[in-house]
């Protein structure tokens, strides 16, 4: 799809990845609306990017849908949404307080699904719905069982919706980046990140590939390291 001049919501815009996506879309001439949890940061970013805003709480599923409806109305229609909200969690199976699982699945699966559901009722058939899952959705990791399961649930939902909309649109894009340099692992809902994590992928590289995937109408985006220098043949 043509990004310039389109109307997009970025949900999770107050996170490091969401903010980077919002700024990149703004530079591409996209008319933006922003949704996020941190009201103060959301207002500041909205003022800077001249974008309407709506706060939402991942535990308020109905409120997620309302935020999308409000922002779609403010934009006068909707061509796309990028959902980049979630929270990390670490711990082996059997060691996690079950009371925390509701919040984990709300942040990583239920709220993103609610945001997408609401967008599907507003978005143009030629548009795009993109949501960030992660490599753990495809390759679950030890001591990340609960987090992997939540992301896999979102990924499965996106795959099914993509099949439903394959002929009638919009394009549904599952974004599966690796560990990134966002500080995400330093703010888990529970547990402690492993001492040795993979080398983080640069956020700007992930965002660049995301925008290319939207332009190309792709349905999934797995991480490919960016080449900064030509490879000798």
Backbone bond lengths (Angstrom), bond angles and torsions (degrees), N, CA, C in turn:
res aa  C-N    CA-C-N  psi(-1)  N-CA   C-N-CA  omega(-1)  CA-C   N-CA-C  phi
1 X - - - 1.452 - - 1.531 109.73 -
2 X 1.308 115.63 160.04 1.456 121.19 176.24 1.530 108.68 -82.77
3 X 1.325 116.51 120.07 1.459 120.31 -176.90 1.528 111.20 -79.57
4 X 1.313 117.29 -44.29 1.469 120.69 -176.30 1.531 110.27 -57.67
5 X 1.318 115.31 127.36 1.452 120.90 178.51 1.519 114.60 84.37
6 X 1.332 117.82 -1.83 1.459 120.53 179.29 1.528 110.27 -82.21
7 X 1.332 115.67 168.80 1.462 121.89 -178.22 1.529 108.59 -115.61
8 X 1.339 115.92 119.03 1.453 121.50 -175.19 1.521 111.45 -128.44
9 X 1.318 115.98 143.31 1.451 123.15 165.80 1.522 108.08 -99.93
10 X 1.332 116.73 134.79 1.459 121.62 169.23 1.523 107.10 -110.65
11 X 1.321 116.40 112.86 1.463 122.07 178.88 1.519 108.94 -99.04
12 X 1.327 115.12 127.80 1.462 119.99 -171.14 1.513 110.07 95.43
13 X 1.331 115.88 25.42 1.464 121.57 -172.99 1.519 113.77 -69.30
14 X 1.340 117.99 -14.04 1.463 119.03 -179.99 1.526 112.25 -90.83
15 X 1.324 117.87 -2.68 1.452 120.98 172.64 1.523 110.64 -84.65
16 X 1.317 116.98 166.94 1.470 120.66 -177.98 1.517 110.89 -61.24
17 X 1.334 117.78 -47.97 1.460 120.62 -179.54 1.519 110.93 -67.34
18 X 1.335 117.39 -46.27 1.453 120.09 -179.14 1.516 112.68 -60.45
19 X 1.334 116.81 -41.03 1.462 119.65 178.22 1.521 111.06 -64.54
20 X 1.329 116.77 -40.89 1.468 119.92 178.98 1.528 110.85 -63.49
21 X 1.321 116.82 -39.00 1.465 120.56 177.24 1.520 110.07 -64.22
22 X 1.333 116.58 -45.23 1.463 120.60 -179.38 1.527 111.20 -60.59
23 X 1.314 116.60 -45.06 1.463 119.66 -179.36 1.529 111.27 -64.53
24 X 1.317 117.14 -39.89 1.466 120.14 179.90 1.525 111.03 -66.90
25 X 1.321 117.21 -41.64 1.461 119.60 177.17 1.525 111.22 -64.03
26 X 1.329 116.53 -39.39 1.467 120.07 178.26 1.526 110.79 -60.96
27 X 1.328 116.49 -41.66 1.475 119.99 178.66 1.520 111.85 -64.73
28 X 1.335 116.29 -24.79 1.469 120.74 179.52 1.524 112.10 -86.26
29 X 1.320 117.10 5.05 1.461 120.03 178.00 1.516 114.46 82.29
30 X 1.333 116.86 24.20 1.462 121.36 178.14 1.526 109.69 -83.88
31 X 1.315 116.41 140.56 1.465 121.69 173.47 1.530 106.48 -84.65
32 X 1.330 116.05 114.18 1.452 121.55 -169.02 1.520 113.93 -102.96
33 X 1.337 114.30 151.99 1.458 123.24 163.30 1.521 105.99 -134.38
34 X 1.330 117.05 144.81 1.461 121.41 -171.03 1.520 111.40 -123.19
35 X 1.336 115.04 137.58 1.460 121.20 174.64 1.519 108.53 -127.98
36 X 1.329 116.56 142.06 1.453 119.78 -179.14 1.510 111.38 -169.87
37 X 1.330 115.71 176.32 1.461 121.23 -176.56 1.520 112.84 -91.54
38 X 1.332 116.68 -38.97 1.461 122.40 -176.00 1.538 108.88 -80.40
39 X 1.321 116.61 99.57 1.465 120.65 -172.98 1.534 112.59 -60.70
40 X 1.320 116.89 -42.91 1.462 119.87 -177.70 1.530 110.75 -64.07
41 X 1.333 116.29 -48.79 1.465 119.76 179.93 1.521 110.68 -65.57
42 X 1.318 117.24 -35.47 1.461 121.63 179.71 1.524 110.70 -63.33
43 X 1.315 116.18 -44.19 1.471 119.84 179.40 1.521 110.77 -64.45
44 X 1.334 116.78 -41.09 1.461 120.45 179.61 1.523 111.14 -63.21
45 X 1.320 116.33 -46.16 1.464 119.99 -179.33 1.517 111.43 -67.75
46 X 1.329 116.29 -38.57 1.455 119.50 177.92 1.517 112.05 -62.89
47 X 1.324 116.38 -40.01 1.464 119.95 178.17 1.524 110.53 -66.29
48 X 1.331 116.13 -41.59 1.467 120.00 -179.06 1.523 111.65 -64.62
49 X 1.335 116.81 -42.93 1.463 120.82 -176.31 1.524 112.70 -93.95
50 X 1.325 115.94 3.85 1.463 121.98 179.74 1.522 110.63 55.06
51 X 1.337 114.81 51.00 1.458 121.46 -176.52 1.514 110.46 -125.31
52 X 1.333 118.17 138.74 1.469 120.02 173.43 1.524 109.86 -64.93
53 X 1.318 116.70 153.49 1.464 121.20 -176.21 1.526 111.09 -132.77
54 X 1.329 114.18 157.29 1.464 121.10 172.82 1.520 107.58 -150.38
55 X 1.324 116.66 127.52 1.466 120.96 178.08 1.521 109.82 -84.72
56 X 1.326 115.92 148.51 1.457 120.02 175.22 1.522 109.19 -144.77
57 X 1.316 115.39 156.99 1.457 123.23 176.81 1.521 106.71 -116.41
58 X 1.330 116.95 127.00 1.465 120.78 -176.59 1.519 112.45 -58.18
59 X 1.333 117.42 -25.25 1.462 119.91 -179.62 1.516 112.64 -81.00
60 X 1.329 116.63 -10.32 1.468 121.88 178.18 1.526 107.28 -103.60
61 X 1.318 116.61 87.31 1.456 121.29 -174.07 1.529 111.27 -62.74
62 X 1.326 117.17 -43.05 1.466 119.91 178.41 1.518 110.94 -62.54
63 X 1.339 116.01 -37.26 1.461 120.13 179.47 1.512 112.73 -65.20
64 X 1.323 117.75 -28.97 1.472 120.81 176.68 1.527 109.99 -62.57
65 X 1.326 115.72 -45.98 1.458 119.47 178.51 1.514 112.45 -64.31
66 X 1.323 116.13 -39.33 1.460 120.12 178.85 1.525 111.31 -62.02
67 X 1.326 117.13 -41.38 1.461 120.87 179.22 1.516 111.39 -58.93
68 X 1.334 116.92 -43.38 1.467 120.60 178.75 1.528 110.82 -63.56
69 X 1.312 116.97 -43.86 1.466 120.62 -179.38 1.523 111.55 -62.66
70 X 1.341 116.02 -42.85 1.471 120.45 179.15 1.520 110.99 -62.39
71 X 1.314 116.84 -44.50 1.466 120.41 -177.27 1.519 111.91 -71.87
72 X 1.321 117.52 -36.60 1.463 120.17 176.28 1.521 110.90 -61.76
73 X 1.321 115.68 -40.74 1.467 120.06 176.96 1.521 110.83 -63.92
74 X 1.333 116.79 -41.98 1.467 120.88 -179.96 1.523 111.28 -63.05
75 X 1.334 117.03 -33.00 1.463 120.63 179.60 1.532 112.64 -83.23
76 X 1.316 116.72 -12.44 1.459 119.60 -176.90 1.514 112.26 76.61
77 X 1.316 116.94 25.89 1.459 121.93 -177.48 1.516 109.64 133.77
78 X 1.321 116.25 173.81 1.460 119.42 -174.68 1.523 110.38 -145.56
79 X 1.342 114.89 132.43 1.464 121.43 176.85 1.522 112.09 -108.70
80 X 1.323 117.30 -19.25 1.454 118.16 -178.23 1.511 112.48 -169.50
81 X 1.325 114.64 161.53 1.456 122.05 173.53 1.518 108.45 -141.53
82 X 1.328 116.02 141.55 1.459 121.91 171.37 1.522 107.09 -119.94
83 X 1.320 116.33 120.43 1.458 122.00 -179.63 1.525 108.17 -102.69
84 X 1.321 116.04 114.44 1.471 121.19 -176.50 1.515 110.51 -130.56
85 X 1.327 116.08 46.84 1.464 119.70 179.81 1.526 109.61 -112.00
86 X 1.313 115.86 154.95 1.454 120.88 179.63 1.517 110.44 161.09
87 X 1.326 115.58 174.24 1.458 120.59 179.37 1.517 108.02 -147.37
88 X 1.332 116.50 141.03 1.462 121.43 -179.29 1.523 110.82 -79.65
89 X 1.324 115.36 162.55 1.464 121.64 176.03 1.521 108.43 -157.20
90 X 1.327 115.79 141.56 1.464 121.16 -176.92 1.518 109.48 -130.81
91 X 1.320 115.60 145.36 1.458 119.78 177.07 1.510 111.50 148.63
92 X 1.328 116.24 146.94 1.458 120.98 179.65 1.522 110.54 -76.22
93 X 1.317 114.57 155.11 1.464 120.06 176.29 1.523 109.40 -58.65
94 X 1.333 115.51 136.50 1.446 120.93 -179.27 1.511 114.23 90.35
95 X 1.350 117.02 -8.03 1.460 120.75 -178.51 1.522 112.93 -108.92
96 X 1.328 116.58 -0.18 1.460 120.63 -173.04 1.520 109.92 -103.81
97 X 1.318 116.17 137.12 1.459 121.94 176.73 1.533 109.01 -62.71
98 X 1.326 118.99 116.65 1.466 120.38 -178.30 1.521 113.25 -56.92
99 X 1.318 117.00 -25.99 1.469 119.83 -179.14 1.526 111.78 -64.57
100 X 1.336 116.66 -22.91 1.456 120.15 -178.82 1.529 113.02 -83.95
101 X 1.320 116.32 -14.96 1.454 119.39 -175.63 1.523 112.54 -67.51
102 X 1.339 116.75 -32.17 1.463 119.35 177.22 1.519 110.66 -58.84
103 X 1.336 116.94 -46.00 1.458 120.73 -179.64 1.523 110.93 -67.09
104 X 1.331 116.62 -37.96 1.464 120.33 179.97 1.527 110.99 -62.71
105 X 1.323 116.66 -47.45 1.461 119.69 -179.32 1.525 111.89 -72.64
106 X 1.322 117.45 -30.04 1.462 119.99 175.54 1.521 110.56 -62.94
107 X 1.331 116.96 -46.92 1.463 121.18 -175.63 1.517 112.35 -70.63
108 X 1.332 117.35 -36.61 1.465 120.50 -171.48 1.517 114.98 -101.91
109 X 1.327 117.81 -14.81 1.458 119.79 -178.46 1.523 112.67 -133.28
110 X 1.334 117.47 -58.44 1.466 119.73 -171.76 1.524 113.01 -65.30
111 X 1.326 117.09 -46.22 1.470 119.56 179.51 1.527 111.50 -66.55
112 X 1.350 119.47 -47.69 1.470 118.56 176.08 1.529 112.87 -57.24
113 X 1.337 117.11 -40.43 1.460 119.48 178.20 1.529 110.40 -63.39
114 X 1.333 117.12 -41.88 1.467 120.24 178.92 1.526 111.33 -63.00
115 X 1.322 116.74 -39.18 1.465 120.36 177.88 1.531 110.90 -64.03
116 X 1.327 116.14 -44.04 1.466 119.94 178.77 1.525 110.76 -65.74
117 X 1.341 116.91 -43.03 1.467 120.09 179.40 1.528 111.04 -56.49
118 X 1.324 115.90 -44.64 1.458 119.78 -179.85 1.520 110.99 -66.42
119 X 1.332 117.02 -39.06 1.464 120.73 -179.42 1.521 111.38 -65.80
120 X 1.333 117.06 -36.50 1.459 119.88 -179.77 1.524 111.81 -60.42
121 X 1.321 116.88 -27.78 1.450 120.31 178.02 1.518 113.78 -81.48
122 X 1.340 116.91 -8.43 1.460 121.42 -175.73 1.525 113.12 -116.77
123 X 1.320 116.30 -25.87 1.459 120.98 -165.64 1.526 111.91 -81.85
124 X 1.332 115.47 149.54 1.455 121.32 176.68 1.525 110.32 -69.17
125 X 1.338 116.94 149.64 1.464 121.29 -177.64 1.519 112.12 -63.16
126 X 1.331 117.17 -24.41 1.467 120.82 -179.94 1.526 112.32 -89.68
127 X 1.332 117.21 6.08 1.458 121.68 -174.24 1.515 113.55 -88.84
128 X 1.334 114.37 -160.92 1.457 121.04 -175.02 1.518 110.95 -143.06
129 X 1.317 115.53 137.05 1.458 123.07 171.04 1.516 107.09 -115.12
130 X 1.324 117.62 118.06 1.466 121.85 -179.39 1.518 109.06 -123.43
131 X 1.320 116.37 138.35 1.457 120.82 177.15 1.517 109.31 -139.73
132 X 1.325 115.55 141.38 1.457 121.74 -178.16 1.526 109.18 -88.92
133 X 1.321 116.09 121.48 1.461 121.39 174.37 1.528 108.06 -106.24
134 X 1.314 117.48 -76.79 1.462 120.40 179.09 1.519 110.40 134.19
135 X 1.314 115.81 162.61 1.460 120.54 179.15 1.523 111.83 -61.06
136 X 1.340 117.17 -27.98 1.468 119.61 -178.67 1.524 111.90 -65.92
137 X 1.343 117.57 -19.86 1.458 120.04 176.99 1.520 110.99 -66.83
138 X 1.316 115.70 -31.71 1.470 121.50 -179.54 1.520 112.13 -97.41
139 X 1.339 116.27 -32.45 1.464 121.76 -178.52 1.530 109.09 -127.46
140 X 1.338 118.01 80.53 1.473 120.94 -179.63 1.519 111.26 -57.63
141 X 1.330 115.37 143.46 1.458 120.35 -174.62 1.524 111.44 -117.61
142 X 1.342 115.16 148.95 1.460 121.10 175.05 1.526 109.52 -59.76
143 X 1.325 116.31 143.26 1.465 124.92 -177.37 1.534 112.22 65.49
144 X 1.307 115.17 11.95 1.464 121.53 173.16 1.529 109.49 -133.00
145 X 1.330 116.62 26.75 1.457 120.33 -173.46 1.528 112.16 -59.92
146 X 1.322 116.73 -46.35 1.468 120.29 -176.13 1.529 110.97 -69.54
147 X 1.326 116.51 -44.26 1.461 121.43 178.01 1.525 110.06 -63.67
148 X 1.341 117.03 -45.00 1.460 121.24 178.75 1.527 110.69 -59.31
149 X 1.335 116.22 -41.70 1.465 120.53 -179.07 1.527 111.38 -64.45
150 X 1.321 116.83 -41.09 1.463 120.13 179.44 1.522 111.21 -64.51
151 X 1.322 116.62 -44.18 1.463 120.08 179.12 1.525 111.13 -68.02
152 X 1.339 116.58 -36.20 1.460 120.03 178.11 1.530 111.00 -65.49
153 X 1.328 116.66 -34.60 1.460 120.17 177.06 1.523 110.73 -62.26
154 X 1.322 116.61 -44.93 1.466 120.55 177.37 1.520 110.71 -63.23
155 X 1.342 116.81 -42.74 1.459 120.51 -179.64 1.528 111.35 -62.20
156 X 1.344 116.56 -42.11 1.463 120.11 178.80 1.525 110.70 -63.13
157 X 1.313 116.41 -40.61 1.467 120.46 177.31 1.530 110.88 -60.54
158 X 1.333 116.95 -46.17 1.456 120.47 -179.21 1.529 111.36 -62.49
159 X 1.333 116.34 -40.46 1.468 119.80 179.71 1.522 110.88 -62.18
160 X 1.339 116.54 -43.68 1.461 119.90 -179.21 1.531 111.68 -67.30
161 X 1.327 116.35 -43.51 1.466 119.78 178.77 1.527 110.14 -64.32
162 X 1.335 116.64 -38.01 1.450 119.79 177.54 1.523 112.02 -59.41
163 X 1.326 116.38 -39.03 1.466 119.46 177.43 1.528 110.84 -68.25
164 X 1.320 116.05 -39.34 1.462 119.63 178.47 1.521 111.90 -62.63
165 X 1.326 116.39 -35.46 1.468 120.80 -173.78 1.522 112.90 -102.01
166 X 1.307 117.52 10.40 1.467 119.75 -173.96 1.530 112.33 -58.25
167 X 1.321 117.51 -34.82 1.464 120.23 -177.77 1.521 112.86 -100.34
168 X 1.316 116.69 -23.18 1.465 119.01 -175.72 1.519 113.34 -107.17
169 X 1.354 118.03 -5.52 1.455 121.28 179.89 1.519 111.90 69.04
170 X 1.315 118.48 172.97 1.465 127.15 -6.36 1.529 112.36 -74.13
171 X 1.335 115.70 169.74 1.452 120.72 174.67 1.523 109.27 -66.98
172 X 1.329 117.10 136.13 1.463 122.34 178.63 1.525 107.85 -111.28
173 X 1.320 116.34 120.02 1.463 122.64 -172.65 1.524 110.77 -114.40
174 X 1.324 116.24 122.50 1.465 123.50 176.30 1.530 107.49 -97.06
175 X 1.325 116.30 114.92 1.470 121.91 -176.22 1.526 108.24 -100.78
176 X 1.337 117.17 117.58 1.463 120.72 -174.36 1.532 110.87 -121.23
177 X 1.314 117.39 73.60 1.463 119.83 178.63 1.524 111.14 -76.84
178 X 1.325 116.41 163.89 1.462 120.93 174.32 1.528 109.89 -84.87
179 X 1.322 115.48 -169.04 1.464 120.93 171.47 1.524 109.16 -56.72
180 X 1.341 116.41 131.37 1.467 121.38 -177.72 1.516 110.77 -120.38
181 X 1.329 115.83 167.08 1.463 121.48 -179.28 1.533 110.55 -87.19
182 X 1.340 115.63 61.21 1.467 121.04 -178.71 1.522 113.10 -108.91
183 X 1.339 118.37 -6.38 1.454 120.86 -172.63 1.514 112.33 76.71
184 X 1.336 116.91 7.32 1.459 124.01 -177.20 1.528 111.59 -56.03
185 X 1.337 116.00 -43.96 1.467 120.28 -176.73 1.525 112.25 -71.89
186 X 1.329 117.05 -13.27 1.457 120.61 -179.66 1.529 112.35 -87.98
187 X 1.340 116.73 -4.52 1.463 121.12 -178.45 1.532 110.56 -128.68
188 X 1.330 117.31 53.42 1.469 119.08 -176.55 1.524 111.99 -72.94
189 X 1.306 114.69 155.86 1.459 120.36 173.52 1.521 110.03 -66.44
190 X 1.312 116.45 -36.92 1.455 121.24 174.07 1.523 109.16 -155.56
191 X 1.342 115.74 159.83 1.455 121.62 177.85 1.520 112.96 82.71
192 X 1.314 114.44 -178.26 1.464 122.48 -179.66 1.518 109.28 -129.00
193 X 1.317 115.99 135.95 1.461 120.38 -179.55 1.525 110.64 -64.17
194 X 1.322 118.17 148.28 1.464 120.71 175.29 1.522 110.81 -58.12
195 X 1.317 115.55 150.36 1.463 119.43 179.65 1.526 111.57 -63.22
196 X 1.309 115.90 -34.03 1.453 119.71 -177.19 1.526 109.68 -114.41
197 X 1.316 115.64 100.04 1.452 122.00 175.48 1.530 109.39 -98.99
198 X 1.317 117.91 158.47 1.463 119.49 176.40 1.530 111.13 -59.80
199 X 1.313 115.65 156.97 1.466 120.30 174.87 1.525 108.57 -57.28
200 X 1.337 117.45 124.80 1.462 118.42 -175.29 1.518 112.83 -70.76
201 X 1.307 115.19 144.21 1.464 120.72 174.29 1.522 109.19 -80.32
202 X 1.316 118.39 140.67 1.470 120.67 178.10 1.524 111.10 -64.59
203 X 1.309 116.20 132.48 1.462 120.88 -179.41 1.525 110.91 -57.57
204 X 1.326 116.98 -41.18 1.466 119.14 -176.76 1.521 112.16 -63.06
205 X 1.347 117.28 -31.34 1.462 120.19 177.50 1.527 110.88 -70.04
206 X 1.318 116.11 -42.20 1.460 120.26 178.49 1.523 110.32 -62.79
207 X 1.326 117.27 -43.45 1.461 120.93 -179.75 1.523 110.96 -64.43
208 X 1.321 117.26 -41.25 1.463 120.76 178.81 1.531 110.67 -60.16
209 X 1.332 116.15 -43.20 1.464 119.23 178.98 1.527 111.28 -68.10
210 X 1.325 117.13 -33.89 1.461 120.49 177.15 1.521 110.75 -62.46
211 X 1.319 117.16 -47.53 1.464 119.80 -179.46 1.523 111.28 -63.28
212 X 1.333 117.01 -38.51 1.466 119.91 176.76 1.528 110.60 -63.17
213 X 1.335 116.89 -40.45 1.464 120.93 -179.66 1.524 111.11 -64.50
214 X 1.334 117.27 -38.08 1.469 120.69 177.29 1.524 109.91 -65.03
215 X 1.323 116.32 -45.23 1.464 119.80 179.30 1.527 111.83 -59.71
216 X 1.333 115.64 -39.59 1.462 121.23 -174.61 1.522 113.41 -84.04
217 X 1.325 117.11 -5.29 1.455 120.23 179.77 1.509 113.77 70.41
218 X 1.331 116.76 30.72 1.459 120.35 -179.06 1.525 111.24 -76.22
219 X 1.343 116.17 158.96 1.449 121.95 -176.49 1.523 112.89 -108.93
220 X 1.304 117.74 -10.44 1.447 120.94 172.57 1.520 109.09 -151.80
221 X 1.315 115.00 152.04 1.462 121.23 -179.33 1.518 108.51 -137.02
222 X 1.319 115.58 107.27 1.450 121.69 172.72 1.522 107.58 -100.73
223 X 1.326 116.13 154.93 1.458 121.40 -171.98 1.522 112.34 -70.12
224 X 1.338 114.63 133.18 1.464 121.77 170.58 1.525 107.45 -127.28
225 X 1.332 118.51 119.91 1.464 119.85 179.03 1.524 111.14 -55.74
226 X 1.336 115.82 137.45 1.459 120.92 -179.81 1.526 108.79 -78.90
227 X 1.327 116.76 137.99 1.454 120.76 175.99 1.527 108.75 -89.84
228 X 1.317 115.34 121.58 1.458 119.75 179.33 1.538 111.25 -96.07
229 X 1.326 116.29 -15.90 1.460 120.27 178.02 1.520 108.71 -135.53
230 X 1.341 117.72 147.56 1.466 119.19 178.85 1.516 110.79 -64.25
231 X 1.330 114.72 145.00 1.460 120.55 177.74 1.505 109.45 -90.11
232 X 1.330 116.61 130.12 1.457 120.38 -179.36 1.510 110.19 -65.86
233 X 1.320 116.51 138.01 1.460 121.23 179.51 1.514 110.72 -94.87
